[in-house]
Amino acid sequence: MELLGGAFLVRYKQKEIAYFGSSTHKMDFTTYKNTADYTAAVCMDTGRTPKCLHIAGSQTSPKELQEIASSVTGVRHRLVWMMVPYWLLLVIIWVLKVMIPYDEEDVTPIWQKFQYAYCFKFIQPETLDNSRYKNITWTQPAEVILEAHVEADGYGPDKKDK
């Protein structure tokens, strides 16, 4: 879900939601914290756990992100289709990996953000295992979007302009 907090999918200063493919295709978002909480719960589980567990804090489409961003910020956001075919996205990812030096300070480098966008289209589990551990409160896109929006622009739903 950290992809919602930067300038990759939700572009706060431009009031845009960028997407590849379809604006109605659901994507899985999960915060690092929710992933860590779930991983800790799996480690502490004394029962048998499946080999693969699939989680998502939210399954949300770009169209829904547009509605959420507009609602929680009080500022209309527009959808922006990234006119890049998926095969070209793979080329862009490879070029970014090769051309942009590794930065230890960057938790999620730009090539990895593009990799996520590529995977959003093709990887979607049929079922989620979110309910396996009841004590996890899943972070929703509205929380992340509002926090990042206020941080980026310094205003929220109570202030329409800077």
TAHU-V23004 format. One record per backbone hydrogen bond with DSSP energy under -0.5 kcal/mol. NH is the residue of the N-H (numbers start at 1). CO is the residue of the C=O. E is the energy in kcal/mol with one decimal. If there is no record, write none. Layout:
NH/CO/E
NH/CO/E
//
This chain:
4/1/-2.1
5/2/-0.9
9/3/-1.1
10/3/-0.7
11/9/-0.7
11/16/-2.9
12/10/-0.9
15/11/-1.0
16/11/-2.2
17/78/-2.6
18/9/-3.3
18/16/-0.5
19/80/-1.9
25/22/-0.8
27/60/-2.1
29/58/-2.9
35/31/-2.2
36/32/-2.6
37/33/-2.9
38/34/-2.5
39/35/-2.5
40/36/-2.5
41/37/-2.1
42/38/-2.4
43/39/-2.3
44/40/-1.9
45/41/-0.8
45/42/-0.7
57/29/-1.0
58/29/-2.0
60/27/-2.3
60/58/-0.6
62/25/-0.5
63/23/-2.7
65/61/-2.5
66/62/-2.4
67/63/-1.9
68/64/-2.8
69/65/-3.2
70/66/-2.4
71/67/-2.2
72/68/-3.0
73/69/-1.7
74/70/-1.3
78/15/-2.5
80/17/-3.0
82/19/-3.3
83/81/-0.9
84/82/-3.2
88/85/-0.5
89/85/-1.7
90/86/-1.5
91/87/-1.2
92/88/-2.7
93/89/-2.4
94/90/-2.1
95/91/-2.6
96/92/-2.8
97/93/-2.3
98/94/-1.9
99/95/-3.1
100/96/-2.1
101/99/-0.6
104/102/-0.5
106/103/-1.3
107/105/-0.8
112/109/-0.7
113/109/-1.5
114/110/-1.9
115/111/-2.0
116/112/-2.3
117/113/-2.0
118/114/-2.2
119/115/-2.6
120/116/-2.7
121/117/-0.9
121/118/-0.7
122/118/-1.0
123/119/-2.9
124/122/-0.6
129/54/-4.3
132/129/-1.5
133/130/-0.8
134/132/-0.6
136/133/-1.0
137/135/-0.5
138/136/-0.7
143/140/-0.9
144/140/-1.4
145/141/-3.2
146/142/-2.3
147/143/-2.1
148/144/-2.5
149/145/-2.6
150/146/-2.6
151/147/-2.0
152/148/-2.5
153/149/-2.9
154/149/-0.6
154/150/-2.1
157/72/-0.6
159/156/-1.5
//
